């Protein structure tokens, strides 16, 4: 569990559980101590957050120990698991330079790989092996009482196979002949791409969410949704994200995490122009809010004395939202507003870009508005609608009519 790395649970005789953090077995054998720590945190939301933070600190200390002089990662023994451990501990590995959330996602895949195929010898792998893994990782979970017919997991398969490619590629940089061989085989294989999302958020959906959010007492959800849709912004560029706090710098800090990257009131100047660098690309975008009535209407509802710091604050805590809490709250409001369940909060950005294309905006302008570095990326968000295909048809017919005259 990436939220609780190293956490182990043991059942007591009375049916309750006791919890421990345990070091990785290979590092414990090499002398890392303590190899196990008993953890005492209440089973409450606050207790779970404290437990998660403690597990992450212990895990980071263990990995730091593994990279010190005299404690280098174990030698490569030809298995995928040993290659994974090198990838996670070697100082020159790209794994250590990944952004924290990307590293967490990769770690989740590496855990699956080690558990399911970690013992396999890289030098003996063939194309059918990789195809079999992809199929197995994408298979549905086992049925349960609550979910009798679980769906397939194509994105799980894709992400795990991407991690396999990263591991093999890293082995190539270390000069391992078996990795060169495996890399050549992998380069000839193309796996089926998971289906792209087709759902988009519309202006009508946004209006419904706004109305319901205010009726339910969650104006922050209304403002966030409007900013996402009107300005084609990613969720984390609006509400921000909580990064691990690795130093003593200031800012908004909570339980060893620091809030960053969200939109703040000072991003809006006296002319009502919002300037914000997109987190993913670093591309700064300017939006004249005077051209976005919905945004102005929501801002007008915020008292002047409260227009300081992050624009989106949870009503319950007075602090920026955690991603999961925001998504859960948004979904509940969207359900009450009658927004279809297949329309997610993340679809606001695709809805904004699609609407722009529908109205005939140029590719370059859409790219600039969305904060993309190239037009191809913007085009991927364009979930083409009948307006676009109809416009093409009308242009074609108009030309034929002119030529026939």
N, C-alpha and C positions, 0 to 999 in steps of 0.2 A: 504494500500500500504506500504510494508516494507521499500521502499526507502523514503517515506514521512509519517512516523507514525504520526497519529493525525491530518493530513491535511484535512481541509474542504474547499469547494469552494461554493461561493454564487454568483448568477447571478445578474449583475447590470441591470438597465433599458435599457441601450444602447446595451445590449447583451454581454458585456465583463464580466469578472469574478473578484471577489476579493477573496483573500485567507486568511484563518485563521488556526492557530493551536488550537485545543481544547483538553482539558484534558478529560480523561475517566470519564463518567458520575458518576460512583460509587465513584470515588475519589473526584470529584468536590462536591458531596453531603456531603462527610465527611470533607470538608473544604479546599481542595487543592486550592491554588491561585497562579497565575492567572488561571482562568478556560478557558480563551480564549485570544489569542494574534493575532492581525492583522499582517500579513506578507507582506512585499513589496519587491519582487524580480522580475527582468525582465524575460520574457518568452524566454530565450536564454539558450543554453547549460550550460554556466557558471552560469547563474542565477538559473537554475534548480539544479545544484550541490550545490550552496550556500543554496538554500531552503531546500534540502535534509539534509544537515549537520545541519542546524538550527532546523529542526523538530526532528532529532535524539537526539540533546542535550536537547531540551525541554522534550522529552519523557523520557530520562534517568533521568532528574531531578525529574520528576513526580514519576517515579517508585522508585527512591531513597527515596523520601518523604514517599511513601507508606510503606516502610519497617522500618522506624524509630520507636523508642519507642513511644507508645501512638497512633500510626497510623498503627497498624497491619492490615492485610487483613481481610475483613469481615468474620464473622463466616460462616461455611458451612451450607447451608440450604437444602442440598440434591439434588440440581440441578447441572447439568454438568457445567453450567456457573460459579457457585460459586466455584466449584472444580478447574476450570481453573484459576480463579483469585488467589486462594490459591497457586496453582502451580507456578504462575508467580511472586508472591510477598513474599512468606515465605522464610526466610533466609536459611532454611535447604533444600529447593527444589533443585533438580538437574538442574532445568531450569537455575538458576543463575550461575551455574558452567560450562555451555556449552560454547564452543567457540562462538564468536560473530556471525559468519555466520551461524552456526548450530542453534543458538537461533533465528536468523531472520527467518529461514525456518520453525522452529517449531511455531513461533509466527504467521506466515501466516496461518498455519493450525488451530491454536487455534482460530483465528479470524473467519475462516469458520465455525468451530464447534460451537462457541458461537452464531453466527448469524443464523445458521440453526437448531441446536438442543440444544442450551444452556439451554432452559427452561425445558428440560426433567428431570424427577426425576430418579436418578441413581438406586434407589431401585426398580423401576418398569420396568427396561429394560430387554428385552428378546432377544434371538438369532435373531429372525426375525427383530428386530429393528436395530441391528448392520448390518445385511445383507442389509437391506433397505438403510441405510445411505451409505454404501459402494457403492451400485448401483447408488444412487443419486449423490454422489460426483464424480463418474467416468463418468457420463453422459456428452454428448457433450454440448457445449455452445449453446445458441439460435442462429439460422442462422441470418446472416447479409447480407447487400448488397455485401460486399466484400467476405464473406465466406458463401456460400449457404449450404454447407454440412460439418459443422465442425466435426472434429474427436473426438472420445471418449478420456477421460482423465484418463486412468488407474493409472498412477503414482500419480495423484492428490488424487485419492481414497486411494491408498496405504499409502501415507504420512499422510493423515488425519486420517486413521484408526490406523496407528502407534502412532499418537499423542493421540488418544483416549485410547489406551493401556497404554501410559505413564501416562495419567491423572488418570485412574483407579488404576494403580499400585501405584501411589503416594498416592492416597486415602487409599490404603491398609496399607501403611507405617504409616499413621496417625491413623489407627485402626478403620476406619469406616466400620461397618458391611455391609452396602449396597454395598460398594466397593469390599469387599471380595466376595460377591455374584456375582457381575458383572464380577469380575476377573475370577471366576470359569467358568462362561458362556463363556466368551471370549476365555478362554484357550481351549475350545472344538470346536472353529470355525476356519476354514482355508479358507482364501480368495484367489481367483485366483491371482497368481503372474503375474504382467505385463510382457509381452514378452521381453526377453533380446534382446539387439541390436545385429545384425548380420553383420553389415557393418564393414569393416576394411580398414585402409589406407595402401596402398602398396608403395613399393619403386618407382614405376612408378608415382604414385600420388605425392610423395614428390618431385621428379625431375621436374614434371610439375609445381608445386607450386613454387619451387625455381626459375625456369626460368621466370615465369610470375611476381613473386614478384620483381625481379631485373629489369625486363623490365618496370614495373610500378613505380619504384622508392621506393620500400618498402623492402630494404634488411633485416630489422629487422624481417619481417615475414618469410623470407627464413631461417635465422639463427634459429629462434624459432622452426620452423617446423622440421628442421633437428635434433635439440637437442631432441625434443619430440620423434621423430621416432627412431633415431639411439640409444638413451640411454633409451628408454622406460620410459620417464618421464611424469608425469602429467603436464597439462598446467600450473597450479599455481606454480609448482616447477620450472618452466622455467621462466615465466614472472612475478611471484610473485603475491601478493595480497595487497589490501589497507585496513588495519585494522583501526578501530576507535582509535584515539590517545587520550588516557585517562590520559596522564602525559606529562611532559615537556622534556622528553628525546629527544636526537638528532635523526639523521636519515633523510630520505627523507619524508618530511611532506607536505601535501596539504589539505587545508580545513578540519581540524580536523581529518585527516586520515594519517596513516603512512605506507609506503611501507615496506613489509617484505616477507621473505621466497623464493624469486626468486633466480636464479643462478647469481652469481657475478663473475667478472673476477678473483678475488683472490681465487676462488674455484679451479682454475687450477694451478698446481704447475709447476716448471721448467722442469719436465719430461713429461709435457702434460698429467698428470693424473688429472681428475676432481673428487673431493670428495664432495658429497652433501648429507645431511640428508634429507630424504623425509619428507615432512610436516605432512602427515597423520599418518605415523607410527613411525617417529623418527629414522628409520633405515638408517644408513649411507651407501651409495653405492660408490664404486670406479669404474671409467671408464677410461681405457687407450685410450685417444683420437687418439693416433697414429694408432689405429686399425679401425678408423672411417674416411675414406677419405672425405666423404661429410662434416663432421664437420670441418675438417682441412681446406677444401677449403673455407668454409664460414668464418672461423676465419681469414684466410689470407687476406680477403677483408676488415677487420677492421684495420684502422691505429693503430700503437702501442700506440700513445698518447691518443687514445680513449678507450683503454682497461683498464678502471678504473670504479669501481662501478658496477651497474647492467649491465648484458650482453645485455638485450633486452630493448631498448629504442624506444619510438615512434618518428618517424621522425618529426612529426608536433609539438611536445611539448618538446622533449629532456628529457622527464621523462618516467618512466615505464608506461606501458599500464594499463588502467582499463580493467577489464575482458570483459565487453560488447564491448568496442571499439576494443579490439584485435579480438574478435570473429567476429564482423561485418566486419572488414578489411580482416580477413583471408577468410571469406566466399566470399567476392567480388572477391578476387584474385583467389580462388579455382574455382569459376564459370568461370572466364575468362580462366583459365587453363584447363577447360574441366573436372574437377573432379566432379563425380556424386553428386547430391544434397543430397543423403542419406549418403554420407561420410562426417562426421563432423571432426572438429579439434581434439576433444577428442578421436577419433578413431585411432589416431597415436599410442597411448600406446597399444591398443589391436592389432593393426597391427604388432607392434614390437614383442610382445609376441607370437602372432600366427606364425609369420615368424620363430621365434626361435624354436618353437615346430615342425614346418614343416621340419626344417633342422636337427631334431633329438636331439636337446639340452636336457639335463636331466632336470627333474623337479626342482631339487635343484639349478642348475645353473640359470634357468629361474627365480626362486624365488629371488635369490641373485641379479640378474641383474635388476629386476623390483622393488626392495626395499620392497618386501612383507615379512611378518613374517612367513607365512606358505605356503605350496605348493597348498593348496586348493584355496586360493585367486588367485594365478597365473593362476590356471586352469580355473577359471571363466572368465578370459580375453581371454582364448584360443578359438577362433572362428574357430574350426577345419575345415580344408580344405581338398581337394582331395588328397593332398600329404600325409597327416597323415593317412587317411583311406586306401590309396593305399599301404603305407608302412606296415600297419598291415596285409593287404591281402597278400602281397608278403611274409612276414615272416610266415604266416600260411601255404601258399602253399609250401614254401621251406621245412617246417617241414614235411608236408604230403609226399612230394616227397622223402625225406630221409627215412621216415618210410616205404615207399613202395618199397625201393630198397632191 
